[in-house]
Amino acid sequence: MTLPPTIDRPPEDEEIDLPTAGPLVPILGEPMGLPAIIFGAGTFAGQYNSDDYLTGTIPLRAVRLALRYGIRTIDTSPYYGPSEIVLGNALSALREEFPRSSYKLMTKCGRYGVSTFDYSPTTIRESVKRSLQRLQTEYLDTVYLHDVEFVATPVAPRPTGNPTLALKDEAAAYGLAQGDEAKIHGEGDQKILAAFYELQKLKEEGLVKNIGITGFPLPTLLRLAILILHTPPYKSLDVLLSYSHLCLQNSALLEFIPHFYERAKVGQLVAASPLSMGLLTATPPNWHPAPPELRQAVIESSKTWKGDFPNLAVGYSIRRASSVEKPLPLVVGFSNPKEVHECIKAWREVQAESGKSERQEGESVARQVFQDAGYLDWSWASP
């Protein structure tokens, strides 16, 4: 595909480019000063949108509107195709309205294709420097090791199911038994530690401010966070991102939160994908890992709500993310200004407790469908 050159001047405002009246998304505070909603720029990739979209001005307009609403942190990755380049061009064009100091950038390293992973220290360093160039910035606020479960040594009794069992009787089978905190289970774990050590050096050099890991299986994320804490130089993760585990179908992250904070000493948790990578929409992507039975359960669940089902789903994640003792920033993917407006509408409704009882009843009924189908708090295999 042909990527657009750096845009010198952003397009003129139309009505859809302007925030509607109402409260803006707040900053949650320490330790990282992240907003309640984070812009997920995984949408700036071929998996979600066409080349014509990526070479046009809609991504820039979505970013501009989000920033105007107070969504002052953006999450991307080299794995998301041209996302970093599209985002870098957009932010460069918006630099007069939104200078670099007015927002935070989060990106990732280590994953570069569906089955392409390279956690070698040399590649990690090269990846971070390439991201700096693509995003047209001198520093990155956060860099994660991307999808660590594909590189880490597998430690689990089964690939699917309810992950909260790892916090109970099956802790040992997931490598989470007391006394196993510093146990390296194989070559994959060594690669994780070496890559993370390189990120620590990049942080010391000032190129990166915060470092962490991302992935899908919660037991694996917890085990690796604990392992990093108990391996020299014995520094905990600044931040950890979990996706698709704080959504209408699967909210298992809630049970893991105290373990991440108390046992692994993680500084900041971030939850992502309230629509579970499009699963909780009318048209889930073909590549989505959910089995046919779960897809059917989504269809049946959506029939229980008379309104907009994605709005109910996003509202559920917003409510649960803000209701925990230490509120979680929520990464939401946006393709266009309309989706930004829709998210803000859901966020404001939840904050104002507009239709609270009706919403919570709807959430409960929708989740019961997943319960009856055997897919409530159920996680698919990854890898």
ZAKOLVO-98084 format. One record per residue (C-alpha): residue number from 1; residue in three letters; x, y, z. Coordinates in steps of 0.1 Angstrom, whole numbers. Layout:
% residues N
<NUM; "Ala"; <X; Y; Z>>
...
This chain:
% residues 383
<1; "Met"; <0; 0; 0>>
<2; "Thr"; <10; 36; -5>>
<3; "Leu"; <11; 55; 27>>
<4; "Pro"; <3; 92; 28>>
<5; "Pro"; <31; 117; 32>>
<6; "Thr"; <32; 138; 63>>
<7; "Ile"; <2; 161; 63>>
<8; "Asp"; <12; 197; 67>>
<9; "Arg"; <-23; 210; 76>>
<10; "Pro"; <-52; 191; 91>>
<11; "Pro"; <-85; 192; 73>>
<12; "Glu"; <-110; 219; 82>>
<13; "Asp"; <-135; 211; 110>>
<14; "Glu"; <-169; 197; 101>>
<15; "Glu"; <-196; 192; 127>>
<16; "Ile"; <-186; 156; 133>>
<17; "Asp"; <-151; 168; 142>>
<18; "Leu"; <-163; 188; 172>>
<19; "Pro"; <-169; 174; 207>>
<20; "Thr"; <-205; 175; 219>>
<21; "Ala"; <-212; 194; 251>>
<22; "Gly"; <-205; 176; 283>>
<23; "Pro"; <-177; 164; 306>>
<24; "Leu"; <-144; 154; 291>>
<25; "Val"; <-125; 122; 298>>
<26; "Pro"; <-105; 127; 330>>
<27; "Ile"; <-70; 117; 339>>
<28; "Leu"; <-70; 90; 365>>
<29; "Gly"; <-38; 101; 383>>
<30; "Glu"; <-8; 82; 396>>
<31; "Pro"; <13; 64; 388>>
<32; "Met"; <12; 71; 351>>
<33; "Gly"; <-14; 99; 346>>
<34; "Leu"; <-34; 79; 321>>
<35; "Pro"; <-69; 89; 310>>
<36; "Ala"; <-100; 68; 317>>
<37; "Ile"; <-102; 60; 280>>
<38; "Ile"; <-71; 53; 258>>
<39; "Phe"; <-73; 54; 220>>
<40; "Gly"; <-66; 20; 205>>
<41; "Ala"; <-49; 25; 171>>
<42; "Gly"; <-49; -12; 162>>
<43; "Thr"; <-77; -1; 139>>
<44; "Phe"; <-51; 17; 117>>
<45; "Ala"; <-43; -17; 101>>
<46; "Gly"; <-54; -39; 73>>
<47; "Gln"; <-70; -63; 97>>
<48; "Tyr"; <-98; -38; 104>>
<49; "Asn"; <-97; -12; 76>>
<50; "Ser"; <-90; -8; 39>>
<51; "Asp"; <-59; 8; 22>>
<52; "Asp"; <-81; 36; 10>>
<53; "Tyr"; <-91; 43; 46>>
<54; "Leu"; <-55; 42; 58>>
<55; "Thr"; <-43; 66; 32>>
<56; "Gly"; <-71; 91; 38>>
<57; "Thr"; <-78; 117; 65>>
<58; "Ile"; <-103; 98; 86>>
<59; "Pro"; <-76; 84; 110>>
<60; "Leu"; <-63; 119; 116>>
<61; "Arg"; <-99; 132; 123>>
<62; "Ala"; <-105; 103; 147>>
<63; "Val"; <-73; 111; 166>>
<64; "Arg"; <-81; 148; 167>>
<65; "Leu"; <-116; 144; 180>>
<66; "Ala"; <-104; 119; 207>>
<67; "Leu"; <-77; 143; 219>>
<68; "Arg"; <-103; 171; 220>>
<69; "Tyr"; <-125; 148; 242>>
<70; "Gly"; <-96; 143; 267>>
<71; "Ile"; <-85; 109; 254>>
<72; "Arg"; <-48; 119; 257>>
<73; "Thr"; <-31; 85; 254>>
<74; "Ile"; <-28; 64; 222>>
<75; "Asp"; <-19; 27; 220>>
<76; "Thr"; <-3; 12; 189>>
<77; "Ser"; <22; -14; 178>>
<78; "Pro"; <45; -24; 149>>
<79; "Tyr"; <24; -55; 146>>
<80; "Tyr"; <-6; -33; 135>>
<81; "Gly"; <8; -28; 100>>
<82; "Pro"; <11; 9; 91>>
<83; "Ser"; <-5; 20; 124>>
<84; "Glu"; <26; 38; 138>>
<85; "Ile"; <32; 56; 105>>
<86; "Val"; <-4; 67; 101>>
<87; "Leu"; <-5; 78; 137>>
<88; "Gly"; <28; 96; 135>>
<89; "Asn"; <17; 115; 104>>
<90; "Ala"; <-16; 125; 121>>
<91; "Leu"; <1; 137; 153>>
<92; "Ser"; <26; 157; 133>>
<93; "Ala"; <-2; 175; 114>>
<94; "Leu"; <-19; 182; 148>>
<95; "Arg"; <12; 195; 165>>
<96; "Glu"; <0; 231; 168>>
<97; "Glu"; <-33; 221; 185>>
<98; "Phe"; <-17; 192; 204>>
<99; "Pro"; <20; 195; 211>>
<100; "Arg"; <39; 163; 221>>
<101; "Ser"; <36; 172; 258>>
<102; "Ser"; <-2; 171; 256>>
<103; "Tyr"; <-5; 134; 250>>
<104; "Lys"; <11; 100; 258>>
<105; "Leu"; <22; 73; 233>>
<106; "Met"; <22; 36; 240>>
<107; "Thr"; <36; 11; 216>>
<108; "Lys"; <50; -24; 217>>
<109; "Cys"; <78; -46; 204>>
<110; "Gly"; <87; -82; 198>>
<111; "Arg"; <57; -92; 175>>
<112; "Tyr"; <58; -82; 139>>
<113; "Gly"; <34; -106; 121>>
<114; "Val"; <8; -133; 128>>
<115; "Ser"; <36; -158; 135>>
<116; "Thr"; <66; -135; 135>>
<117; "Phe"; <82; -129; 169>>
<118; "Asp"; <117; -117; 177>>
<119; "Tyr"; <125; -110; 213>>
<120; "Ser"; <163; -108; 209>>
<121; "Pro"; <178; -77; 226>>
<122; "Thr"; <192; -63; 194>>
<123; "Thr"; <158; -65; 177>>
<124; "Ile"; <140; -50; 207>>
<125; "Arg"; <163; -20; 206>>
<126; "Glu"; <160; -16; 168>>
<127; "Ser"; <122; -19; 171>>
<128; "Val"; <120; 9; 197>>
<129; "Lys"; <142; 32; 176>>
<130; "Arg"; <121; 24; 145>>
<131; "Ser"; <89; 33; 165>>
<132; "Leu"; <105; 66; 175>>
<133; "Gln"; <110; 74; 138>>
<134; "Arg"; <76; 63; 127>>
<135; "Leu"; <58; 82; 155>>
<136; "Gln"; <80; 112; 149>>
<137; "Thr"; <89; 116; 186>>
<138; "Glu"; <121; 117; 207>>
<139; "Tyr"; <106; 95; 235>>
<140; "Leu"; <79; 69; 241>>
<141; "Asp"; <58; 70; 272>>
<142; "Thr"; <53; 32; 273>>
<143; "Val"; <68; 2; 255>>
<144; "Tyr"; <54; -33; 260>>
<145; "Leu"; <67; -67; 251>>
<146; "His"; <39; -77; 227>>
<147; "Asp"; <19; -109; 233>>
<148; "Val"; <44; -126; 256>>
<149; "Glu"; <25; -160; 257>>
<150; "Phe"; <38; -167; 222>>
<151; "Val"; <74; -166; 234>>
<152; "Ala"; <72; -177; 270>>
<153; "Thr"; <77; -213; 280>>
<154; "Pro"; <41; -228; 281>>
<155; "Val"; <30; -236; 317>>
<156; "Ala"; <-7; -245; 319>>
<157; "Pro"; <-28; -276; 323>>
<158; "Arg"; <-51; -267; 294>>
<159; "Pro"; <-52; -240; 267>>
<160; "Thr"; <-88; -229; 272>>
<161; "Gly"; <-113; -224; 300>>
<162; "Asn"; <-119; -201; 330>>
<163; "Pro"; <-85; -186; 339>>
<164; "Thr"; <-95; -178; 375>>
<165; "Leu"; <-89; -215; 383>>
<166; "Ala"; <-52; -206; 383>>
<167; "Leu"; <-58; -185; 414>>
<168; "Lys"; <-72; -214; 433>>
<169; "Asp"; <-65; -252; 434>>
<170; "Glu"; <-46; -252; 400>>
<171; "Ala"; <-21; -226; 409>>
<172; "Ala"; <8; -250; 408>>
<173; "Ala"; <-1; -263; 374>>
<174; "Tyr"; <0; -227; 361>>
<175; "Gly"; <34; -220; 377>>
<176; "Leu"; <19; -198; 404>>
<177; "Ala"; <25; -218; 435>>
<178; "Gln"; <42; -201; 465>>
<179; "Gly"; <79; -207; 462>>
<180; "Asp"; <80; -208; 424>>
<181; "Glu"; <82; -170; 419>>
<182; "Ala"; <118; -171; 405>>
<183; "Lys"; <114; -203; 386>>
<184; "Ile"; <125; -201; 349>>
<185; "His"; <106; -228; 331>>
<186; "Gly"; <126; -229; 299>>
<187; "Glu"; <142; -211; 270>>
<188; "Gly"; <111; -190; 263>>
<189; "Asp"; <111; -175; 298>>
<190; "Gln"; <148; -167; 293>>
<191; "Lys"; <139; -148; 261>>
<192; "Ile"; <113; -128; 280>>
<193; "Leu"; <138; -118; 307>>
<194; "Ala"; <165; -108; 282>>
<195; "Ala"; <140; -87; 262>>
<196; "Phe"; <127; -70; 293>>
<197; "Tyr"; <162; -63; 305>>
<198; "Glu"; <169; -45; 271>>
<199; "Leu"; <138; -24; 277>>
<200; "Gln"; <151; -15; 312>>
<201; "Lys"; <183; -2; 295>>
<202; "Leu"; <163; 18; 270>>
<203; "Lys"; <143; 33; 300>>
<204; "Glu"; <176; 42; 317>>
<205; "Glu"; <187; 59; 285>>
<206; "Gly"; <155; 80; 285>>
<207; "Leu"; <141; 68; 253>>
<208; "Val"; <112; 51; 271>>
<209; "Lys"; <95; 62; 303>>
<210; "Asn"; <75; 30; 313>>
<211; "Ile"; <79; -6; 303>>
<212; "Gly"; <57; -36; 306>>
<213; "Ile"; <41; -67; 289>>
<214; "Thr"; <9; -75; 271>>
<215; "Gly"; <-9; -107; 263>>
<216; "Phe"; <-41; -127; 265>>
<217; "Pro"; <-38; -156; 291>>
<218; "Leu"; <-41; -140; 325>>
<219; "Pro"; <-22; -168; 343>>
<220; "Thr"; <7; -164; 320>>
<221; "Leu"; <8; -126; 324>>
<222; "Leu"; <7; -130; 362>>
<223; "Arg"; <34; -157; 362>>
<224; "Leu"; <58; -136; 340>>
<225; "Ala"; <51; -104; 360>>
<226; "Ile"; <61; -123; 392>>
<227; "Leu"; <91; -138; 375>>
<228; "Ile"; <104; -104; 364>>
<229; "Leu"; <100; -91; 399>>
<230; "His"; <120; -120; 414>>
<231; "Thr"; <148; -119; 388>>
<232; "Pro"; <178; -94; 391>>
<233; "Pro"; <176; -64; 390>>
<234; "Tyr"; <144; -72; 409>>
<235; "Lys"; <123; -44; 393>>
<236; "Ser"; <85; -48; 389>>
<237; "Leu"; <66; -40; 357>>
<238; "Asp"; <56; -4; 354>>
<239; "Val"; <25; -14; 334>>
<240; "Leu"; <7; -45; 322>>
<241; "Leu"; <-20; -46; 295>>
<242; "Ser"; <-47; -73; 294>>
<243; "Tyr"; <-72; -75; 266>>
<244; "Ser"; <-106; -91; 262>>
<245; "His"; <-108; -100; 299>>
<246; "Leu"; <-129; -70; 311>>
<247; "Cys"; <-158; -74; 287>>
<248; "Leu"; <-194; -85; 288>>
<249; "Gln"; <-185; -121; 280>>
<250; "Asn"; <-153; -124; 301>>
<251; "Ser"; <-145; -103; 331>>
<252; "Ala"; <-119; -126; 347>>
<253; "Leu"; <-94; -97; 350>>
<254; "Leu"; <-114; -85; 380>>
<255; "Glu"; <-103; -115; 401>>
<256; "Phe"; <-67; -111; 390>>
<257; "Ile"; <-63; -74; 399>>
<258; "Pro"; <-53; -78; 435>>
<259; "His"; <-27; -105; 425>>
<260; "Phe"; <-11; -83; 399>>
<261; "Tyr"; <-9; -54; 424>>
<262; "Glu"; <0; -72; 456>>
<263; "Arg"; <19; -103; 444>>
<264; "Ala"; <36; -90; 412>>
<265; "Lys"; <38; -54; 424>>
<266; "Val"; <27; -41; 389>>
<267; "Gly"; <26; -3; 389>>
<268; "Gln"; <-4; 2; 365>>
<269; "Leu"; <-29; -22; 350>>
<270; "Val"; <-46; -13; 317>>
<271; "Ala"; <-76; -31; 303>>
<272; "Ala"; <-82; -33; 265>>
<273; "Ser"; <-109; -43; 240>>
<274; "Pro"; <-143; -39; 256>>
<275; "Leu"; <-158; -53; 223>>
<276; "Ser"; <-133; -82; 225>>
<277; "Met"; <-116; -75; 192>>
<278; "Gly"; <-150; -71; 175>>
<279; "Leu"; <-165; -103; 189>>
<280; "Leu"; <-193; -83; 206>>
<281; "Thr"; <-204; -66; 174>>
<282; "Ala"; <-228; -76; 147>>
<283; "Thr"; <-199; -85; 123>>
<284; "Pro"; <-170; -101; 142>>
<285; "Pro"; <-139; -104; 120>>
<286; "Asn"; <-133; -137; 102>>
<287; "Trp"; <-99; -141; 119>>
<288; "His"; <-113; -139; 154>>
<289; "Pro"; <-103; -169; 175>>
<290; "Ala"; <-137; -174; 192>>
<291; "Pro"; <-152; -208; 183>>
<292; "Pro"; <-185; -210; 165>>
<293; "Glu"; <-204; -219; 197>>
<294; "Leu"; <-192; -187; 213>>
<295; "Arg"; <-200; -166; 182>>
<296; "Gln"; <-235; -180; 184>>
<297; "Ala"; <-238; -172; 221>>
<298; "Val"; <-229; -136; 212>>
<299; "Ile"; <-258; -135; 187>>
<300; "Glu"; <-282; -149; 212>>
<301; "Ser"; <-269; -125; 239>>
<302; "Ser"; <-273; -95; 217>>
<303; "Lys"; <-310; -104; 211>>
<304; "Thr"; <-317; -98; 248>>
<305; "Trp"; <-310; -61; 246>>
<306; "Lys"; <-334; -39; 227>>
<307; "Gly"; <-309; -11; 222>>
<308; "Asp"; <-274; -10; 207>>
<309; "Phe"; <-256; -40; 220>>
<310; "Pro"; <-220; -27; 215>>
<311; "Asn"; <-231; 4; 235>>
<312; "Leu"; <-242; -20; 263>>
<313; "Ala"; <-209; -39; 261>>
<314; "Val"; <-187; -8; 261>>
<315; "Gly"; <-207; 7; 289>>
<316; "Tyr"; <-202; -25; 310>>
<317; "Ser"; <-165; -24; 306>>
<318; "Ile"; <-164; 14; 314>>
<319; "Arg"; <-185; 8; 345>>
<320; "Arg"; <-164; -22; 358>>
<321; "Ala"; <-131; -4; 350>>
<322; "Ser"; <-141; 26; 370>>
<323; "Ser"; <-157; 7; 399>>
<324; "Val"; <-126; -11; 411>>
<325; "Glu"; <-105; 4; 440>>
<326; "Lys"; <-79; 16; 416>>
<327; "Pro"; <-97; 26; 384>>
<328; "Leu"; <-83; 10; 352>>
<329; "Pro"; <-77; 29; 320>>
<330; "Leu"; <-97; 12; 292>>
<331; "Val"; <-82; 9; 256>>
<332; "Val"; <-110; 13; 230>>
<333; "Gly"; <-103; 10; 193>>
<334; "Phe"; <-116; 38; 171>>
<335; "Ser"; <-117; 38; 133>>
<336; "Asn"; <-135; 71; 127>>
<337; "Pro"; <-150; 102; 145>>
<338; "Lys"; <-184; 85; 148>>
<339; "Glu"; <-170; 57; 169>>
<340; "Val"; <-153; 82; 192>>
<341; "His"; <-186; 101; 197>>
<342; "Glu"; <-204; 68; 204>>
<343; "Cys"; <-178; 58; 231>>
<344; "Ile"; <-180; 92; 247>>
<345; "Lys"; <-218; 89; 248>>
<346; "Ala"; <-216; 55; 265>>
<347; "Trp"; <-189; 68; 289>>
<348; "Arg"; <-211; 98; 299>>
<349; "Glu"; <-242; 77; 303>>
<350; "Val"; <-223; 54; 327>>
<351; "Gln"; <-207; 83; 346>>
<352; "Ala"; <-241; 101; 350>>
<353; "Glu"; <-257; 67; 359>>
<354; "Ser"; <-282; 74; 332>>
<355; "Gly"; <-305; 44; 330>>
<356; "Lys"; <-283; 26; 355>>
<357; "Ser"; <-308; 0; 367>>
<358; "Glu"; <-319; -7; 331>>
<359; "Arg"; <-283; -10; 319>>
<360; "Gln"; <-272; -33; 348>>
<361; "Glu"; <-303; -55; 343>>
<362; "Gly"; <-294; -57; 306>>
<363; "Glu"; <-258; -66; 314>>
<364; "Ser"; <-270; -93; 338>>
<365; "Val"; <-293; -109; 313>>
<366; "Ala"; <-267; -107; 285>>
<367; "Arg"; <-241; -124; 307>>
<368; "Gln"; <-266; -151; 317>>
<369; "Val"; <-268; -162; 281>>
<370; "Phe"; <-230; -167; 281>>
<371; "Gln"; <-233; -186; 314>>
<372; "Asp"; <-260; -209; 300>>
<373; "Ala"; <-238; -216; 270>>
<374; "Gly"; <-208; -224; 291>>
<375; "Tyr"; <-188; -194; 278>>
<376; "Leu"; <-190; -169; 306>>
<377; "Asp"; <-155; -159; 317>>
<378; "Trp"; <-142; -185; 292>>
<379; "Ser"; <-109; -178; 274>>
<380; "Trp"; <-99; -192; 241>>
<381; "Ala"; <-65; -206; 234>>
<382; "Ser"; <-35; -183; 228>>
<383; "Pro"; <-13; -193; 212>>
